[in-house]
Amino acid sequence: MMQSYPIEVFWSEEDQIWIANIPDLPLCTGHGSTPQAAVEEVEVAAEAWLDAARADGRSVP
């Protein structure tokens, strides 16, 4: 199970979509047609981000 990280969710007027990001994980973002969809996508992205960091021997926040 993934450690809990704060997630920011906001509406992008420019892209006309909800965006979620995890500030503690650089460039880890997700998007969706609803806030919940964006959060679900960023949670999947976070798992991949953390797996890649561990595989590369990088420290995980």
CHARMM internal coordinates of N, CA and C (Angstrom, degrees):
IC EDIT
DIST 1 N 1 CA 1.4629
DIST 1 CA 1 C 1.5276
ANGL 1 N 1 CA 1 C 109.40
DIST 1 C 2 N 1.3064
ANGL 1 CA 1 C 2 N 115.70
DIHE 1 N 1 CA 1 C 2 N 143.62
DIST 2 N 2 CA 1.4530
ANGL 1 C 2 N 2 CA 121.26
DIHE 1 CA 1 C 2 N 2 CA -178.19
DIST 2 CA 2 C 1.5271
ANGL 2 N 2 CA 2 C 110.80
DIHE 1 C 2 N 2 CA 2 C -76.99
DIST 2 C 3 N 1.3393
ANGL 2 CA 2 C 3 N 114.74
DIHE 2 N 2 CA 2 C 3 N 140.99
DIST 3 N 3 CA 1.4601
ANGL 2 C 3 N 3 CA 120.88
DIHE 2 CA 2 C 3 N 3 CA 171.99
DIST 3 CA 3 C 1.5241
ANGL 3 N 3 CA 3 C 108.25
DIHE 2 C 3 N 3 CA 3 C -60.50
DIST 3 C 4 N 1.3107
ANGL 3 CA 3 C 4 N 116.58
DIHE 3 N 3 CA 3 C 4 N 152.26
DIST 4 N 4 CA 1.4616
ANGL 3 C 4 N 4 CA 120.33
DIHE 3 CA 3 C 4 N 4 CA -179.28
DIST 4 CA 4 C 1.5282
ANGL 4 N 4 CA 4 C 111.01
DIHE 3 C 4 N 4 CA 4 C -79.76
DIST 4 C 5 N 1.3234
ANGL 4 CA 4 C 5 N 116.07
DIHE 4 N 4 CA 4 C 5 N 126.77
DIST 5 N 5 CA 1.4608
ANGL 4 C 5 N 5 CA 122.89
DIHE 4 CA 4 C 5 N 5 CA 176.40
DIST 5 CA 5 C 1.5270
ANGL 5 N 5 CA 5 C 108.19
DIHE 4 C 5 N 5 CA 5 C -123.74
DIST 5 C 6 N 1.3281
ANGL 5 CA 5 C 6 N 117.44
DIHE 5 N 5 CA 5 C 6 N 143.50
DIST 6 N 6 CA 1.4686
ANGL 5 C 6 N 6 CA 118.92
DIHE 5 CA 5 C 6 N 6 CA 175.25
DIST 6 CA 6 C 1.5312
ANGL 6 N 6 CA 6 C 110.37
DIHE 5 C 6 N 6 CA 6 C -63.69
DIST 6 C 7 N 1.3122
ANGL 6 CA 6 C 7 N 115.10
DIHE 6 N 6 CA 6 C 7 N 138.82
DIST 7 N 7 CA 1.4632
ANGL 6 C 7 N 7 CA 121.72
DIHE 6 CA 6 C 7 N 7 CA 179.21
DIST 7 CA 7 C 1.5238
ANGL 7 N 7 CA 7 C 108.42
DIHE 6 C 7 N 7 CA 7 C -118.22
DIST 7 C 8 N 1.3179
ANGL 7 CA 7 C 8 N 115.88
DIHE 7 N 7 CA 7 C 8 N 129.98
DIST 8 N 8 CA 1.4676
ANGL 7 C 8 N 8 CA 121.92
DIHE 7 CA 7 C 8 N 8 CA 174.88
DIST 8 CA 8 C 1.5249
ANGL 8 N 8 CA 8 C 108.07
DIHE 7 C 8 N 8 CA 8 C -100.30
DIST 8 C 9 N 1.3258
ANGL 8 CA 8 C 9 N 116.31
DIHE 8 N 8 CA 8 C 9 N 134.09
DIST 9 N 9 CA 1.4656
ANGL 8 C 9 N 9 CA 121.29
DIHE 8 CA 8 C 9 N 9 CA 179.22
DIST 9 CA 9 C 1.5257
ANGL 9 N 9 CA 9 C 108.04
DIHE 8 C 9 N 9 CA 9 C -126.84
DIST 9 C 10 N 1.3296
ANGL 9 CA 9 C 10 N 115.87
DIHE 9 N 9 CA 9 C 10 N 133.27
DIST 10 N 10 CA 1.4630
ANGL 9 C 10 N 10 CA 119.02
DIHE 9 CA 9 C 10 N 10 CA 179.12
DIST 10 CA 10 C 1.5308
ANGL 10 N 10 CA 10 C 110.49
DIHE 9 C 10 N 10 CA 10 C -150.87
DIST 10 C 11 N 1.3178
ANGL 10 CA 10 C 11 N 114.88
DIHE 10 N 10 CA 10 C 11 N 157.70
DIST 11 N 11 CA 1.4615
ANGL 10 C 11 N 11 CA 122.35
DIHE 10 CA 10 C 11 N 11 CA 176.94
DIST 11 CA 11 C 1.5202
ANGL 11 N 11 CA 11 C 108.74
DIHE 10 C 11 N 11 CA 11 C -87.90
DIST 11 C 12 N 1.3216
ANGL 11 CA 11 C 12 N 116.88
DIHE 11 N 11 CA 11 C 12 N 130.20
DIST 12 N 12 CA 1.4614
ANGL 11 C 12 N 12 CA 121.94
DIHE 11 CA 11 C 12 N 12 CA 176.24
DIST 12 CA 12 C 1.5272
ANGL 12 N 12 CA 12 C 108.79
DIHE 11 C 12 N 12 CA 12 C -99.76
DIST 12 C 13 N 1.3200
ANGL 12 CA 12 C 13 N 115.60
DIHE 12 N 12 CA 12 C 13 N 109.08
DIST 13 N 13 CA 1.4708
ANGL 12 C 13 N 13 CA 120.00
DIHE 12 CA 12 C 13 N 13 CA 176.38
DIST 13 CA 13 C 1.5268
ANGL 13 N 13 CA 13 C 110.39
DIHE 12 C 13 N 13 CA 13 C -61.56
DIST 13 C 14 N 1.3193
ANGL 13 CA 13 C 14 N 115.65
DIHE 13 N 13 CA 13 C 14 N -40.77
DIST 14 N 14 CA 1.4687
ANGL 13 C 14 N 14 CA 120.38
DIHE 13 CA 13 C 14 N 14 CA -177.70
DIST 14 CA 14 C 1.5268
ANGL 14 N 14 CA 14 C 111.70
DIHE 13 C 14 N 14 CA 14 C -61.13
DIST 14 C 15 N 1.3409
ANGL 14 CA 14 C 15 N 115.94
DIHE 14 N 14 CA 14 C 15 N -44.84
DIST 15 N 15 CA 1.4623
ANGL 14 C 15 N 15 CA 120.86
DIHE 14 CA 14 C 15 N 15 CA -176.64
DIST 15 CA 15 C 1.5265
ANGL 15 N 15 CA 15 C 113.28
DIHE 14 C 15 N 15 CA 15 C -94.37
DIST 15 C 16 N 1.3419
ANGL 15 CA 15 C 16 N 116.44
DIHE 15 N 15 CA 15 C 16 N -12.34
DIST 16 N 16 CA 1.4663
ANGL 15 C 16 N 16 CA 121.87
DIHE 15 CA 15 C 16 N 16 CA -178.23
DIST 16 CA 16 C 1.5308
ANGL 16 N 16 CA 16 C 111.56
DIHE 15 C 16 N 16 CA 16 C 56.80
DIST 16 C 17 N 1.3395
ANGL 16 CA 16 C 17 N 114.74
DIHE 16 N 16 CA 16 C 17 N 48.37
DIST 17 N 17 CA 1.4623
ANGL 16 C 17 N 17 CA 120.72
DIHE 16 CA 16 C 17 N 17 CA -178.44
DIST 17 CA 17 C 1.5239
ANGL 17 N 17 CA 17 C 109.22
DIHE 16 C 17 N 17 CA 17 C -155.50
DIST 17 C 18 N 1.3193
ANGL 17 CA 17 C 18 N 116.29
DIHE 17 N 17 CA 17 C 18 N 156.47
DIST 18 N 18 CA 1.4633
ANGL 17 C 18 N 18 CA 121.29
DIHE 17 CA 17 C 18 N 18 CA 174.63
DIST 18 CA 18 C 1.5191
ANGL 18 N 18 CA 18 C 108.89
DIHE 17 C 18 N 18 CA 18 C -80.58
DIST 18 C 19 N 1.3198
ANGL 18 CA 18 C 19 N 116.66
DIHE 18 N 18 CA 18 C 19 N 138.55
DIST 19 N 19 CA 1.4624
ANGL 18 C 19 N 19 CA 122.58
DIHE 18 CA 18 C 19 N 19 CA 179.00
DIST 19 CA 19 C 1.5227
ANGL 19 N 19 CA 19 C 108.51
DIHE 18 C 19 N 19 CA 19 C -124.38
DIST 19 C 20 N 1.3199
ANGL 19 CA 19 C 20 N 115.67
DIHE 19 N 19 CA 19 C 20 N 137.20
DIST 20 N 20 CA 1.4634
ANGL 19 C 20 N 20 CA 121.96
DIHE 19 CA 19 C 20 N 20 CA 175.68
DIST 20 CA 20 C 1.5196
ANGL 20 N 20 CA 20 C 107.49
DIHE 19 C 20 N 20 CA 20 C -123.03
DIST 20 C 21 N 1.3189
ANGL 20 CA 20 C 21 N 116.22
DIHE 20 N 20 CA 20 C 21 N 139.92
DIST 21 N 21 CA 1.4611
ANGL 20 C 21 N 21 CA 119.17
DIHE 20 CA 20 C 21 N 21 CA 175.02
DIST 21 CA 21 C 1.5127
ANGL 21 N 21 CA 21 C 109.77
DIHE 20 C 21 N 21 CA 21 C -142.04
DIST 21 C 22 N 1.3214
ANGL 21 CA 21 C 22 N 114.03
DIHE 21 N 21 CA 21 C 22 N 160.28
DIST 22 N 22 CA 1.4589
ANGL 21 C 22 N 22 CA 122.02
DIHE 21 CA 21 C 22 N 22 CA 178.16
DIST 22 CA 22 C 1.5236
ANGL 22 N 22 CA 22 C 106.38
DIHE 21 C 22 N 22 CA 22 C -116.46
DIST 22 C 23 N 1.3292
ANGL 22 CA 22 C 23 N 117.32
DIHE 22 N 22 CA 22 C 23 N 103.00
DIST 23 N 23 CA 1.4657
ANGL 22 C 23 N 23 CA 120.49
DIHE 22 CA 22 C 23 N 23 CA -175.68
DIST 23 CA 23 C 1.5316
ANGL 23 N 23 CA 23 C 114.28
DIHE 22 C 23 N 23 CA 23 C -56.53
DIST 23 C 24 N 1.3302
ANGL 23 CA 23 C 24 N 117.51
DIHE 23 N 23 CA 23 C 24 N -30.91
DIST 24 N 24 CA 1.4657
ANGL 23 C 24 N 24 CA 120.56
DIHE 23 CA 23 C 24 N 24 CA -178.99
DIST 24 CA 24 C 1.5300
ANGL 24 N 24 CA 24 C 113.24
DIHE 23 C 24 N 24 CA 24 C -72.94
DIST 24 C 25 N 1.3383
ANGL 24 CA 24 C 25 N 116.91
DIHE 24 N 24 CA 24 C 25 N -14.96
DIST 25 N 25 CA 1.4641
ANGL 24 C 25 N 25 CA 121.82
DIHE 24 CA 24 C 25 N 25 CA -179.37
DIST 25 CA 25 C 1.5306
ANGL 25 N 25 CA 25 C 107.96
DIHE 24 C 25 N 25 CA 25 C -118.90
DIST 25 C 26 N 1.3239
ANGL 25 CA 25 C 26 N 117.64
DIHE 25 N 25 CA 25 C 26 N 96.42
DIST 26 N 26 CA 1.4657
ANGL 25 C 26 N 26 CA 121.00
DIHE 25 CA 25 C 26 N 26 CA -174.94
DIST 26 CA 26 C 1.5321
ANGL 26 N 26 CA 26 C 113.22
DIHE 25 C 26 N 26 CA 26 C -51.77
DIST 26 C 27 N 1.3126
ANGL 26 CA 26 C 27 N 114.61
DIHE 26 N 26 CA 26 C 27 N 133.21
DIST 27 N 27 CA 1.4656
ANGL 26 C 27 N 27 CA 124.08
DIHE 26 CA 26 C 27 N 27 CA 177.27
DIST 27 CA 27 C 1.5279
ANGL 27 N 27 CA 27 C 114.08
DIHE 26 C 27 N 27 CA 27 C 66.32
DIST 27 C 28 N 1.3202
ANGL 27 CA 27 C 28 N 117.58
DIHE 27 N 27 CA 27 C 28 N 15.78
DIST 28 N 28 CA 1.4625
ANGL 27 C 28 N 28 CA 121.36
DIHE 27 CA 27 C 28 N 28 CA 178.77
DIST 28 CA 28 C 1.5261
ANGL 28 N 28 CA 28 C 108.15
DIHE 27 C 28 N 28 CA 28 C -92.28
DIST 28 C 29 N 1.3267
ANGL 28 CA 28 C 29 N 115.73
DIHE 28 N 28 CA 28 C 29 N 104.22
DIST 29 N 29 CA 1.4619
ANGL 28 C 29 N 29 CA 121.10
DIHE 28 CA 28 C 29 N 29 CA -177.40
DIST 29 CA 29 C 1.5222
ANGL 29 N 29 CA 29 C 110.92
DIHE 28 C 29 N 29 CA 29 C -136.17
DIST 29 C 30 N 1.3144
ANGL 29 CA 29 C 30 N 114.37
DIHE 29 N 29 CA 29 C 30 N 162.71
DIST 30 N 30 CA 1.4532
ANGL 29 C 30 N 30 CA 122.01
DIHE 29 CA 29 C 30 N 30 CA 173.93
DIST 30 CA 30 C 1.5123
ANGL 30 N 30 CA 30 C 107.91
DIHE 29 C 30 N 30 CA 30 C -145.99
DIST 30 C 31 N 1.3086
ANGL 30 CA 30 C 31 N 116.86
DIHE 30 N 30 CA 30 C 31 N 163.74
DIST 31 N 31 CA 1.4591
ANGL 30 C 31 N 31 CA 119.76
DIHE 30 CA 30 C 31 N 31 CA 177.94
DIST 31 CA 31 C 1.5198
ANGL 31 N 31 CA 31 C 109.44
DIHE 30 C 31 N 31 CA 31 C -144.68
DIST 31 C 32 N 1.3278
ANGL 31 CA 31 C 32 N 115.06
DIHE 31 N 31 CA 31 C 32 N 160.60
DIST 32 N 32 CA 1.4529
ANGL 31 C 32 N 32 CA 119.37
DIHE 31 CA 31 C 32 N 32 CA 179.58
DIST 32 CA 32 C 1.5098
ANGL 32 N 32 CA 32 C 111.78
DIHE 31 C 32 N 32 CA 32 C -169.91
DIST 32 C 33 N 1.3155
ANGL 32 CA 32 C 33 N 115.43
DIHE 32 N 32 CA 32 C 33 N 171.88
DIST 33 N 33 CA 1.4609
ANGL 32 C 33 N 33 CA 120.78
DIHE 32 CA 32 C 33 N 33 CA -179.12
DIST 33 CA 33 C 1.5245
ANGL 33 N 33 CA 33 C 112.31
DIHE 32 C 33 N 33 CA 33 C -77.93
DIST 33 C 34 N 1.3348
ANGL 33 CA 33 C 34 N 116.60
DIHE 33 N 33 CA 33 C 34 N -14.05
DIST 34 N 34 CA 1.4645
ANGL 33 C 34 N 34 CA 122.04
DIHE 33 CA 33 C 34 N 34 CA 175.34
DIST 34 CA 34 C 1.5242
ANGL 34 N 34 CA 34 C 108.31
DIHE 33 C 34 N 34 CA 34 C -132.49
DIST 34 C 35 N 1.3346
ANGL 34 CA 34 C 35 N 117.47
DIHE 34 N 34 CA 34 C 35 N 160.88
DIST 35 N 35 CA 1.4692
ANGL 34 C 35 N 35 CA 118.50
DIHE 34 CA 34 C 35 N 35 CA 176.39
DIST 35 CA 35 C 1.5322
ANGL 35 N 35 CA 35 C 111.86
DIHE 34 C 35 N 35 CA 35 C -57.88
DIST 35 C 36 N 1.3373
ANGL 35 CA 35 C 36 N 117.06
DIHE 35 N 35 CA 35 C 36 N -41.92
DIST 36 N 36 CA 1.4661
ANGL 35 C 36 N 36 CA 120.44
DIHE 35 CA 35 C 36 N 36 CA -179.09
DIST 36 CA 36 C 1.5293
ANGL 36 N 36 CA 36 C 111.36
DIHE 35 C 36 N 36 CA 36 C -63.27
DIST 36 C 37 N 1.3225
ANGL 36 CA 36 C 37 N 117.41
DIHE 36 N 36 CA 36 C 37 N -40.19
DIST 37 N 37 CA 1.4670
ANGL 36 C 37 N 37 CA 120.39
DIHE 36 CA 36 C 37 N 37 CA 178.37
DIST 37 CA 37 C 1.5235
ANGL 37 N 37 CA 37 C 110.62
DIHE 36 C 37 N 37 CA 37 C -62.90
DIST 37 C 38 N 1.3205
ANGL 37 CA 37 C 38 N 117.22
DIHE 37 N 37 CA 37 C 38 N -39.65
DIST 38 N 38 CA 1.4651
ANGL 37 C 38 N 38 CA 120.73
DIHE 37 CA 37 C 38 N 38 CA 178.25
DIST 38 CA 38 C 1.5242
ANGL 38 N 38 CA 38 C 110.82
DIHE 37 C 38 N 38 CA 38 C -65.00
DIST 38 C 39 N 1.3299
ANGL 38 CA 38 C 39 N 116.92
DIHE 38 N 38 CA 38 C 39 N -41.17
DIST 39 N 39 CA 1.4687
ANGL 38 C 39 N 39 CA 120.92
DIHE 38 CA 38 C 39 N 39 CA 178.58
DIST 39 CA 39 C 1.5248
ANGL 39 N 39 CA 39 C 110.24
DIHE 38 C 39 N 39 CA 39 C -64.42
DIST 39 C 40 N 1.3168
ANGL 39 CA 39 C 40 N 117.33
DIHE 39 N 39 CA 39 C 40 N -44.94
DIST 40 N 40 CA 1.4670
ANGL 39 C 40 N 40 CA 120.17
DIHE 39 CA 39 C 40 N 40 CA 179.20
DIST 40 CA 40 C 1.5246
ANGL 40 N 40 CA 40 C 110.84
DIHE 39 C 40 N 40 CA 40 C -59.69
DIST 40 C 41 N 1.3169
ANGL 40 CA 40 C 41 N 116.86
DIHE 40 N 40 CA 40 C 41 N -40.56
DIST 41 N 41 CA 1.4649
ANGL 40 C 41 N 41 CA 120.32
DIHE 40 CA 40 C 41 N 41 CA 179.85
DIST 41 CA 41 C 1.5251
ANGL 41 N 41 CA 41 C 111.51
DIHE 40 C 41 N 41 CA 41 C -67.49
DIST 41 C 42 N 1.3289
ANGL 41 CA 41 C 42 N 117.49
DIHE 41 N 41 CA 41 C 42 N -41.85
DIST 42 N 42 CA 1.4647
ANGL 41 C 42 N 42 CA 119.08
DIHE 41 CA 41 C 42 N 42 CA -179.14
DIST 42 CA 42 C 1.5326
ANGL 42 N 42 CA 42 C 110.75
DIHE 41 C 42 N 42 CA 42 C -69.53
DIST 42 C 43 N 1.3217
ANGL 42 CA 42 C 43 N 118.30
DIHE 42 N 42 CA 42 C 43 N -28.84
DIST 43 N 43 CA 1.4671
ANGL 42 C 43 N 43 CA 120.03
DIHE 42 CA 42 C 43 N 43 CA 176.28
DIST 43 CA 43 C 1.5283
ANGL 43 N 43 CA 43 C 110.78
DIHE 42 C 43 N 43 CA 43 C -65.89
DIST 43 C 44 N 1.3262
ANGL 43 CA 43 C 44 N 117.18
DIHE 43 N 43 CA 43 C 44 N -39.58
DIST 44 N 44 CA 1.4704
ANGL 43 C 44 N 44 CA 121.15
DIHE 43 CA 43 C 44 N 44 CA 175.83
DIST 44 CA 44 C 1.5284
ANGL 44 N 44 CA 44 C 109.62
DIHE 43 C 44 N 44 CA 44 C -65.38
DIST 44 C 45 N 1.3305
ANGL 44 CA 44 C 45 N 116.29
DIHE 44 N 44 CA 44 C 45 N -43.93
DIST 45 N 45 CA 1.4662
ANGL 44 C 45 N 45 CA 120.65
DIHE 44 CA 44 C 45 N 45 CA 178.96
DIST 45 CA 45 C 1.5247
ANGL 45 N 45 CA 45 C 111.19
DIHE 44 C 45 N 45 CA 45 C -62.04
DIST 45 C 46 N 1.3214
ANGL 45 CA 45 C 46 N 117.06
DIHE 45 N 45 CA 45 C 46 N -37.30
DIST 46 N 46 CA 1.4637
ANGL 45 C 46 N 46 CA 120.85
DIHE 45 CA 45 C 46 N 46 CA -179.58
DIST 46 CA 46 C 1.5236
ANGL 46 N 46 CA 46 C 111.10
DIHE 45 C 46 N 46 CA 46 C -65.23
DIST 46 C 47 N 1.3231
ANGL 46 CA 46 C 47 N 117.18
DIHE 46 N 46 CA 46 C 47 N -41.60
DIST 47 N 47 CA 1.4700
ANGL 46 C 47 N 47 CA 120.06
DIHE 46 CA 46 C 47 N 47 CA 177.24
DIST 47 CA 47 C 1.5275
ANGL 47 N 47 CA 47 C 110.15
DIHE 46 C 47 N 47 CA 47 C -59.13
DIST 47 C 48 N 1.3351
ANGL 47 CA 47 C 48 N 116.74
DIHE 47 N 47 CA 47 C 48 N -44.41
DIST 48 N 48 CA 1.4651
ANGL 47 C 48 N 48 CA 120.73
DIHE 47 CA 47 C 48 N 48 CA 178.99
DIST 48 CA 48 C 1.5210
ANGL 48 N 48 CA 48 C 110.71
DIHE 47 C 48 N 48 CA 48 C -65.68
DIST 48 C 49 N 1.3331
ANGL 48 CA 48 C 49 N 117.42
DIHE 48 N 48 CA 48 C 49 N -40.69
DIST 49 N 49 CA 1.4661
ANGL 48 C 49 N 49 CA 122.35
DIHE 48 CA 48 C 49 N 49 CA 178.99
DIST 49 CA 49 C 1.5215
ANGL 49 N 49 CA 49 C 109.66
DIHE 48 C 49 N 49 CA 49 C -59.86
DIST 49 C 50 N 1.3241
ANGL 49 CA 49 C 50 N 116.21
DIHE 49 N 49 CA 49 C 50 N -48.04
DIST 50 N 50 CA 1.4676
ANGL 49 C 50 N 50 CA 120.66
DIHE 49 CA 49 C 50 N 50 CA -178.14
DIST 50 CA 50 C 1.5246
ANGL 50 N 50 CA 50 C 111.49
DIHE 49 C 50 N 50 CA 50 C -66.76
DIST 50 C 51 N 1.3318
ANGL 50 CA 50 C 51 N 117.80
DIHE 50 N 50 CA 50 C 51 N -41.88
DIST 51 N 51 CA 1.4681
ANGL 50 C 51 N 51 CA 121.08
DIHE 50 CA 50 C 51 N 51 CA 177.63
DIST 51 CA 51 C 1.5268
ANGL 51 N 51 CA 51 C 110.76
DIHE 50 C 51 N 51 CA 51 C -59.95
DIST 51 C 52 N 1.3322
ANGL 51 CA 51 C 52 N 117.06
DIHE 51 N 51 CA 51 C 52 N -44.38
DIST 52 N 52 CA 1.4662
ANGL 51 C 52 N 52 CA 121.08
DIHE 51 CA 51 C 52 N 52 CA -179.79
DIST 52 CA 52 C 1.5249
ANGL 52 N 52 CA 52 C 111.07
DIHE 51 C 52 N 52 CA 52 C -65.40
DIST 52 C 53 N 1.3151
ANGL 52 CA 52 C 53 N 117.09
DIHE 52 N 52 CA 52 C 53 N -41.35
DIST 53 N 53 CA 1.4698
ANGL 52 C 53 N 53 CA 120.42
DIHE 52 CA 52 C 53 N 53 CA 179.44
DIST 53 CA 53 C 1.5233
ANGL 53 N 53 CA 53 C 110.49
DIHE 52 C 53 N 53 CA 53 C -62.56
DIST 53 C 54 N 1.3164
ANGL 53 CA 53 C 54 N 116.56
DIHE 53 N 53 CA 53 C 54 N -44.87
DIST 54 N 54 CA 1.4773
ANGL 53 C 54 N 54 CA 120.07
DIHE 53 CA 53 C 54 N 54 CA 179.65
DIST 54 CA 54 C 1.5292
ANGL 54 N 54 CA 54 C 110.70
DIHE 53 C 54 N 54 CA 54 C -64.75
DIST 54 C 55 N 1.3269
ANGL 54 CA 54 C 55 N 116.87
DIHE 54 N 54 CA 54 C 55 N -42.23
DIST 55 N 55 CA 1.4659
ANGL 54 C 55 N 55 CA 121.07
DIHE 54 CA 54 C 55 N 55 CA -179.64
DIST 55 CA 55 C 1.5255
ANGL 55 N 55 CA 55 C 111.39
DIHE 54 C 55 N 55 CA 55 C -62.79
DIST 55 C 56 N 1.3328
ANGL 55 CA 55 C 56 N 116.63
DIHE 55 N 55 CA 55 C 56 N -32.29
DIST 56 N 56 CA 1.4649
ANGL 55 C 56 N 56 CA 121.56
DIHE 55 CA 55 C 56 N 56 CA 178.85
DIST 56 CA 56 C 1.5197
ANGL 56 N 56 CA 56 C 112.83
DIHE 55 C 56 N 56 CA 56 C -86.23
DIST 56 C 57 N 1.3324
ANGL 56 CA 56 C 57 N 116.74
DIHE 56 N 56 CA 56 C 57 N -2.89
DIST 57 N 57 CA 1.4611
ANGL 56 C 57 N 57 CA 120.19
DIHE 56 CA 56 C 57 N 57 CA -179.49
DIST 57 CA 57 C 1.5182
ANGL 57 N 57 CA 57 C 113.92
DIHE 56 C 57 N 57 CA 57 C 77.67
DIST 57 C 58 N 1.3401
ANGL 57 CA 57 C 58 N 116.78
DIHE 57 N 57 CA 57 C 58 N 15.30
DIST 58 N 58 CA 1.4678
ANGL 57 C 58 N 58 CA 120.02
DIHE 57 CA 57 C 58 N 58 CA 178.33
DIST 58 CA 58 C 1.5209
ANGL 58 N 58 CA 58 C 109.79
DIHE 57 C 58 N 58 CA 58 C -82.05
DIST 58 C 59 N 1.3251
ANGL 58 CA 58 C 59 N 115.65
DIHE 58 N 58 CA 58 C 59 N 154.25
DIST 59 N 59 CA 1.4612
ANGL 58 C 59 N 59 CA 119.45
DIHE 58 CA 58 C 59 N 59 CA 177.51
DIST 59 CA 59 C 1.5264
ANGL 59 N 59 CA 59 C 109.07
DIHE 58 C 59 N 59 CA 59 C -73.52
DIST 59 C 60 N 1.3134
ANGL 59 CA 59 C 60 N 114.62
DIHE 59 N 59 CA 59 C 60 N 147.86
DIST 60 N 60 CA 1.4571
ANGL 59 C 60 N 60 CA 122.00
DIHE 59 CA 59 C 60 N 60 CA -179.60
DIST 60 CA 60 C 1.5218
ANGL 60 N 60 CA 60 C 108.14
DIHE 59 C 60 N 60 CA 60 C -110.03
DIST 60 C 61 N 1.3355
ANGL 60 CA 60 C 61 N 116.53
DIHE 60 N 60 CA 60 C 61 N 127.17
DIST 61 N 61 CA 1.4724
ANGL 60 C 61 N 61 CA 118.55
DIHE 60 CA 60 C 61 N 61 CA -179.87
DIST 61 CA 61 C 1.5241
ANGL 61 N 61 CA 61 C 111.76
DIHE 60 C 61 N 61 CA 61 C -66.76
END
COOR INIT
IC SEED 1 N 1 CA 1 C
IC BUILD
